[in-house]
Amino acid sequence: MSFMQVTRDTLRVQASAKLAAAAVTTGGLFAVNKPPGISCTGFIDYIKRNAGLGERAISFSDHFEMEKQLRKPGKKIYRKKYHTNLRIGHAGTLDVEAAGVLVLGVESGCKLLGDYLKGEKSYMATGRLGLATDSYDAEGKITHVGDASGVTSDMILRTIPRFIGDIEQTPPLYSAIRIDGKRLYEYMRSGEPIPVKVKPRKVHISDIKLLHYKPQQQKEQGSTGVLEQAVYGKRVVLPPECVEYFTGGRFAWDEKSSENKVPCVGDYMYSFLNQPNAPTIQLLVRSGGGVYIRSLIHNMGEALGCGASMAMLVRTSQGPLRLGRDTIDVQDLPYIAKITEAMRRTQACLDESTS
């Protein structure tokens, strides 16, 4: 074992003790801004490996790339072991491609996470109309191509109320729900039949606001011009890391090579995420625990008669904790002082919200 590895292991052990002690005095909860493209498990793995290492920490971008390699289709994920007994948990999973507020508990703080699992959350969600997928989001294969040219903002506004309140919602088949000891996404990836039908669950959605609707632009019959439909609302600009992630890499749209590209059943949706003139909606959703925003958008697409899939998702709040105001970023995670300060601020925010 190299001297550098021994030093890192020593620092990790020291960091674990410091964070455990800080958790006792501060409550042990803090909120982070999870970027898109990494699982919650992979994100926590970065904290456990690098908290307390400071400048010696592995860069998050390097860890991100390693996680991406681990998630290659058909491979079981095995992460290298490391020397730390630090216990960290989270209050509600964010999908790999989702971003935003992730509440974490350190040591004794893990016991307090249950309240957040059931508590209210808010999400900024973007949906693509006219395409449905097997995963209900841009990661999946297209299962339906519909015509959204007739969908208006009035139709969407009339559809929204049926999804507010106590409703029954069927979770996506690509989800972490366990059946007979295996997660649903494991059945789907392996091709093994799911032993029982996935049943709808009762969930609560407090409110849904249509922030923006960009209709599908269509050509008038017998004309070379384009019939412009009215755009509803004003699109809220997503955090820079989300914009960069969802417009680059495999999501990028190349005008030259993709000019005549048309989505078909069986194609992966991410290839068409940034297709010009595609109809999109942007929603602000407030909900309780257990709600799948992917299912919500999928079901709204069915109700509109054109199909829909979730394109992007940002959790903007969880309980009283707000994105930006109460979260720390990935570059802060290798520093014990910044995590400890975040735990203090979180406790102060919680105390204020209950006073």
C-alpha positions in Angstrom: 0.0 0.0 0.0 1.4 3.4 -1.0 2.2 6.2 1.5 -0.4 8.3 -0.3 -3.0 5.7 0.3 -2.1 5.3 4.0 -2.3 9.1 4.4 -5.8 9.2 2.7 -7.0 6.3 4.8 -5.8 8.0 8.0 -7.5 11.3 7.0 -10.7 9.4 6.2 -10.7 7.9 9.7 -10.1 11.2 11.3 -12.8 12.9 9.2 -15.3 10.2 10.2 -14.7 10.9 13.9 -15.0 14.7 13.4 -18.2 14.4 11.4 -19.7 11.9 13.8 -18.9 14.4 16.7 -20.3 17.3 14.7 -23.5 15.3 14.0 -24.2 15.0 17.7 -24.1 18.7 18.3 -25.7 19.9 15.1 -28.4 17.3 14.4 -26.4 15.6 11.7 -28.5 16.8 8.7 -27.4 18.9 5.7 -28.6 19.4 2.2 -26.5 19.2 -1.0 -27.1 20.2 -4.6 -26.9 16.8 -6.4 -25.9 17.3 -10.1 -27.5 15.2 -12.8 -25.8 12.1 -14.2 -24.9 10.3 -10.9 -26.8 8.0 -8.6 -27.5 8.9 -5.0 -25.3 5.9 -4.0 -22.5 7.1 -6.2 -22.8 10.6 -4.8 -22.7 9.4 -1.2 -19.7 7.2 -2.1 -17.8 10.4 -3.2 -18.5 12.0 0.2 -17.4 8.9 2.2 -14.2 8.6 0.1 -13.3 12.3 0.1 -14.7 14.1 3.2 -11.8 15.5 5.1 -9.2 15.1 2.3 -9.4 18.7 1.3 -7.0 19.5 -1.5 -6.0 15.8 -1.7 -9.5 14.7 -2.6 -10.3 13.2 -6.0 -12.0 15.7 -8.2 -15.7 15.2 -8.5 -15.4 15.2 -12.3 -13.0 12.2 -12.1 -15.4 10.4 -9.7 -18.3 11.2 -12.0 -16.5 9.6 -14.9 -15.7 6.5 -12.8 -19.3 6.2 -11.8 -20.4 6.5 -15.4 -18.1 3.5 -16.3 -19.6 1.5 -13.4 -23.1 2.0 -14.7 -22.5 0.5 -18.1 -25.5 -1.6 -19.2 -25.4 -5.3 -18.2 -22.7 -4.8 -15.5 -23.3 -5.3 -11.8 -21.8 -2.4 -9.9 -18.8 -3.2 -7.7 -17.1 -0.2 -5.9 -13.6 -0.5 -4.4 -13.6 -0.7 -0.7 -12.1 2.0 1.5 -11.3 2.5 5.2 -14.1 4.4 6.9 -17.1 3.5 9.0 -18.8 6.8 8.4 -22.6 6.2 8.1 -24.4 8.5 5.6 -28.0 8.1 4.4 -30.4 10.2 2.3 -34.0 11.3 2.6 -35.5 10.1 -0.7 -33.9 9.0 -3.9 -33.2 11.3 -6.8 -32.9 9.4 -10.1 -29.5 9.4 -11.8 -30.5 12.1 -14.3 -32.3 14.2 -11.7 -30.7 17.1 -9.9 -31.3 19.4 -6.9 -31.9 19.2 -3.2 -30.7 15.9 -1.5 -31.0 15.9 2.3 -28.3 13.8 3.9 -27.9 12.4 7.4 -24.6 11.7 9.1 -24.4 9.1 11.8 -27.1 10.0 14.4 -28.7 12.2 11.8 -29.7 9.2 9.8 -32.4 8.5 12.4 -34.1 11.8 11.5 -34.4 11.2 7.7 -37.7 9.5 8.0 -39.5 12.8 8.4 -38.1 14.0 5.1 -39.1 10.8 3.3 -42.7 11.6 4.1 -42.5 15.4 3.9 -43.3 17.8 1.1 -41.0 18.3 -1.8 -41.1 20.6 -4.8 -39.9 19.9 -8.3 -39.2 21.8 -11.5 -40.0 19.3 -14.3 -39.7 19.5 -18.0 -41.7 17.0 -20.2 -41.5 16.2 -23.8 -44.9 15.7 -25.4 -45.5 13.2 -28.3 -43.0 10.6 -27.1 -43.6 7.9 -24.4 -40.8 5.6 -23.2 -40.5 2.4 -21.2 -38.8 4.2 -18.3 -41.1 7.3 -18.5 -38.0 9.5 -19.0 -35.3 10.3 -21.6 -33.2 7.3 -20.6 -35.7 4.8 -22.0 -36.6 3.4 -25.3 -39.5 5.0 -27.2 -42.7 3.0 -26.9 -45.1 5.4 -28.5 -44.9 8.3 -31.0 -47.9 10.6 -30.8 -49.2 13.7 -32.5 -49.1 16.7 -30.1 -49.8 19.3 -32.8 -53.4 19.8 -31.5 -52.4 20.1 -27.8 -53.1 23.6 -26.5 -52.2 25.3 -23.2 -55.9 25.3 -22.3 -56.0 21.5 -22.7 -53.1 21.1 -20.4 -54.6 23.5 -17.8 -57.9 21.5 -17.9 -56.0 18.2 -17.5 -53.9 19.3 -14.5 -56.6 19.3 -11.8 -57.3 15.5 -12.1 -53.7 14.9 -10.9 -54.0 17.1 -7.8 -54.9 15.7 -4.4 -54.9 12.1 -3.3 -54.4 10.0 -6.4 -53.4 6.5 -7.3 -50.1 6.3 -9.2 -48.3 3.3 -10.7 -44.5 3.5 -10.2 -42.3 3.2 -13.3 -40.9 -0.2 -14.0 -37.5 1.3 -14.0 -37.5 2.2 -10.3 -35.9 1.1 -7.0 -39.0 -0.5 -5.6 -38.4 -4.1 -4.4 -40.4 -7.1 -5.4 -39.4 -10.5 -4.0 -36.0 -9.0 -2.9 -35.1 -7.5 -6.2 -35.5 -3.9 -7.4 -37.8 -3.4 -10.4 -35.0 -1.9 -12.5 -33.0 -5.1 -12.0 -35.8 -7.2 -13.5 -36.1 -4.8 -16.5 -32.4 -4.7 -17.2 -32.0 -8.5 -16.9 -35.1 -9.3 -19.0 -36.4 -11.5 -16.1 -40.2 -11.4 -15.8 -41.6 -9.4 -12.9 -43.3 -12.1 -10.7 -46.3 -10.0 -9.7 -48.1 -7.0 -11.3 -46.9 -3.6 -10.0 -49.9 -2.1 -8.2 -50.9 1.5 -8.1 -50.0 3.4 -4.9 -51.9 6.2 -3.1 -49.9 9.4 -3.2 -50.6 13.1 -2.6 -49.8 15.9 -5.0 -50.5 19.4 -3.4 -50.2 21.5 -6.5 -49.1 21.6 -10.1 -48.4 24.8 -12.0 -47.9 25.0 -15.7 -45.0 27.4 -16.0 -44.3 27.2 -19.7 -45.6 25.4 -22.8 -43.9 25.4 -26.1 -46.2 23.9 -28.7 -45.2 21.9 -31.6 -44.8 24.1 -34.7 -46.4 22.7 -37.8 -46.6 23.6 -41.5 -49.8 24.8 -43.0 -51.2 22.4 -45.6 -50.0 23.4 -49.1 -47.7 26.0 -47.7 -43.9 26.2 -47.1 -44.5 28.5 -44.1 -44.8 27.4 -40.5 -48.0 27.8 -38.5 -47.0 29.4 -35.2 -48.9 28.5 -32.1 -49.0 30.6 -29.0 -46.3 29.9 -26.3 -47.7 29.8 -22.8 -45.9 31.4 -19.9 -42.2 32.0 -19.4 -39.6 29.2 -19.2 -37.6 29.1 -16.0 -33.9 28.8 -16.7 -32.5 25.7 -15.0 -29.2 25.7 -13.0 -26.1 26.1 -15.2 -24.9 22.5 -14.5 -28.2 21.1 -15.6 -28.2 23.2 -18.8 -24.7 22.1 -19.6 -25.4 18.4 -18.9 -28.6 18.2 -20.9 -27.4 20.1 -24.0 -24.0 18.3 -24.4 -22.7 14.8 -24.8 -25.2 12.2 -25.9 -28.1 14.8 -25.6 -26.5 17.2 -28.1 -28.5 17.8 -31.3 -26.3 18.1 -34.4 -28.2 20.2 -37.0 -26.3 18.7 -39.9 -26.3 15.0 -39.0 -29.8 15.1 -37.4 -31.6 17.3 -39.9 -33.9 14.5 -41.2 -33.9 12.4 -38.0 -37.3 11.2 -36.9 -38.1 9.4 -33.6 -39.3 5.9 -34.0 -40.5 3.2 -31.6 -37.4 1.4 -30.2 -35.1 4.4 -30.4 -33.6 5.9 -27.2 -35.3 9.2 -26.4 -32.2 11.0 -25.3 -31.2 11.3 -29.0 -34.3 13.5 -29.5 -34.2 15.5 -26.2 -33.1 18.7 -27.9 -34.9 18.2 -31.2 -35.9 21.6 -32.6 -39.6 22.6 -32.5 -40.4 19.7 -30.1 -43.4 20.4 -27.9 -42.4 20.7 -24.2 -44.0 21.6 -20.9 -42.4 22.9 -17.8 -44.2 22.2 -14.5 -43.7 23.2 -10.8 -45.0 20.3 -8.7 -45.5 20.2 -4.9 -46.0 16.7 -3.5 -45.7 14.4 -0.6 -43.4 11.4 -0.4 -43.5 8.5 -2.8 -44.6 10.5 -5.9 -42.9 9.7 -9.1 -42.8 12.8 -11.3 -41.9 10.5 -14.3 -45.2 8.7 -13.8 -47.1 12.0 -13.4 -45.8 13.3 -16.8 -46.4 9.9 -18.4 -50.0 9.9 -17.2 -50.6 13.5 -18.3 -49.4 12.5 -21.8 -51.9 9.7 -21.8 -54.7 12.0 -20.7 -53.7 14.5 -23.5 -53.8 11.7 -26.0 -50.3 12.2 -27.3 -48.0 10.5 -24.9 -45.2 12.2 -22.9 -41.9 11.5 -21.1 -40.0 13.4 -18.5 -37.0 15.2 -20.0 -35.4 17.0 -17.0 -36.1 17.1 -13.2 -34.8 19.4 -10.5 -35.9 19.1 -6.9 -36.1 22.7 -5.7 -37.0 22.0 -2.1 -37.4 19.3 0.5 -39.2 20.3 3.7 -38.1 23.9 4.6 -34.7 23.4 2.8 -34.4 25.3 -0.5 -32.1 24.8 -3.5 -29.2 27.4 -3.4 -30.2 29.0 -0.2 -29.7 25.9 2.0 -27.6 23.6 -0.1 -23.8 23.2 -0.5 -22.2 22.2 -3.8 -19.9 19.3 -4.7 -16.8 21.3 -4.4 -17.5 21.8 -0.7 -17.8 18.1 0.1 -14.1 17.3 0.8 -14.0 20.0 3.6 -15.1 19.0 7.1 -15.6 22.7 8.1 -18.0 23.3 5.2 -20.1 20.2 5.9 -20.2 21.0 9.6 -21.3 24.6 8.9 -23.9 23.2 6.5 -25.2 21.0 9.3 -25.4 24.0 11.7 -27.3 26.1 9.1 -29.7 23.2 8.4 -30.5 22.8 12.1 -31.1 26.6 12.4 -33.4 26.4 9.4 -35.3 23.5 10.9 -35.6 25.3 14.3 -36.9 28.4 12.6 -39.5 26.4 10.5 -40.9 24.8 13.7 -40.9 27.8 16.0 
